[in-house]
């Protein structure tokens, strides 16, 4: 199979040459690429990193903090992690889906407390599928099977529980929370919707 003269590989080569020639001029700035408009949406294209000639940020080769272990005490083993949130005070909350619980760690990675368990009561989970930061220093945990949002404080205390009304054949996944306390749910079709 032959590639036409103006085929995809040629276009990539041209783009690479243009990018390389644009990078040669150290005086180039983001303002060299004027803003465009696409159907009323302003698009600004950056020609080089925002930090300019300063040293860029890098990722250290070793983690600053490691939570969880393969071998070790059961309270430090994690299975089916579905989310993690850093609290304002430096602590970290991990949604340990395998045990249907939230684990609260201090800033050094030491387990402070675990809350929740498998079940249907307040603060219990059947499918702990997501964990997101919530208003203040709280976290919101989502149980898809129970269609329930449980809000926990930074101390692990259960603040409130909200159940989402089910629409037949549709489930929902928690995608985030807004500053006003609203949550973003993504509707997904359930298996029974396909079986009908």
N, C-alpha and C positions, 0 to 999 in steps of 0.2 A: 504494500500500500504506500503510495507516494504522497508526500506532503506538498501542497501547492506553494508557489513562491511566496505568497503572503499568508501562509498558514500560521497556526498557533505557535510553533517553535520560533519562527521568524519574528513574530510579534513580541515574544518574551525576550529575544536577543536585543531587539530595538529598545525595549523598555529598560533593559539592563544597561545598555550603552548610554541612553538618555539620563538615567539615574546616576551613573558614574560621572558623567560630565557635569551634572548639576552639583554633585558633591565636591568637585574640585575647587569651586570658588568658596573659600572660607567665609566670605562676607555675605553669603546668601542668608536670607532670613525667611521666617514664615510669611512675612508680608510680601515676599516675592511671588507667592501664589495667591492671587486675589480671590476673595470669596466668590462663590457661585451661588446660583439659586436653582433649585430643582422643585418645581411644583409648589412653590411657596416655602420650601425648607431651605434655610441658609446652610451652605456647606463650605467649611473652611478646611483647606488641605495644608498640612504642615510639611515643609520640605526637609526639615531637620529637627532634631530633638529640642524641646523647649528649654533645656538647661544650657544650650549654646556650647561655649568652649569650656565650661566648668566640668569637673569630674562627674560622670553620670553615676546614678545609684546602681548598686549591684546586689545580687543575692549571695549571702555568705554560703560557703560550702557546707558548713555544719549548722543544724537548726539551733535557734536560740532557746527553744523549749521543746521537749518531746513528751507527749502524753500517751500512755498506753504501752504495753509490752507484750511480746509473744510468750515469753516464759516469765513467770513471776506470780505474785499474789493475784487471786481472782479479781480483787477490787481494782486492779490496774489493767486487766485484760478487757479489750473492747471488741465487740462484734456487731456488724451491721450499723456502723455509724452513719447517721442520716443528717447530721448538721453539727455545727459548733459555733459558739458566739463568744467573743471577748467582751467582758463587762467593763464598765468605766473604771472600776477599782483595780483592774488588772486580772481579775479572776476569769476563768474560762468555763463555759457550760458545754458539755458534749451530750448529744442525743445518742444514747447507746441502744439502738433499735433491737439488737439481739436479746437484751434483757428487759426491753420496754421501760427504760428508766433514763432520767437525766442525771448526769454526774457533774457535780460542781467541784472545780479544782481551784486552788489559789494560784497566784502569779508565778510560783515556782513549780507548778505541776503536781502538787500534793493534793490527793483527794480530800475534800472537806466534808462532802455529804453526797448521798445518792437519794433521789426522790422518784417516786412512781414505781410501778410494777405492772405485770400483766394482769388485766382485769377490766371491769366495766364501770367501776366506781369513780368518783371525783379524784383526779390526779393519777388515774390508772390508764393504761393504754392497751389497745389490741393491735394496732399497727402504728408505731411511732415513726412517721414518715418524714417529718421536717421540723427544723428548729430555726427560728429567726429572731433577731433583736426586736424588742417591742418598746413601747413608750417608757421613758425614764430609763431605769436600769433593769428592766424586766425582759423576759424571753417568752416567746409564744411557741408552744409545741403543738403539732398537728397530728391527729389520729384519723387517718382516712376511713377506716372501717366504721368508726363511730361518728364520722363527720363532725369532729369536735376539736375546738381550739382551747387549750389550757394555758393560762397565763401564770407564770411563776415569777416571784420577786428574786432579787439578787441573793437573798438568804435561803432560797429553795422553797419558800412558803407558797402554797397555792393561792393565787389571788382571785381568779374567777375562771369559769368554764362557760364557753359559748358553743351551742350546737347549731350547725347549719342545716336548714331544711333541705331534705333530699328531693331532687328532681328525678323522676323515674328514668333509669337507664343512663344517668349521668353521675359521675363521681367528681371529686375535686382534689387538687393538689395545692398546698400552700406554697406560694412563690415569694412572699415578702409581706412586710407591714409598713404602713406609712406613718408619718409623724403624728397624725391626728388619731391614730388608733385603728384606722381602717386596715383591712388585710386584703392582699391580692391572692385570689384563688383562680387556678386554671381548671376549667371544666374538662373532664376526660370521659370518654364513653366507657361504660362498664361492660363486662363480658355478657350479661343478659341482654344488653342492647343488640349485640351481634347475633344472639341465639334466637331472636324473634323472627 
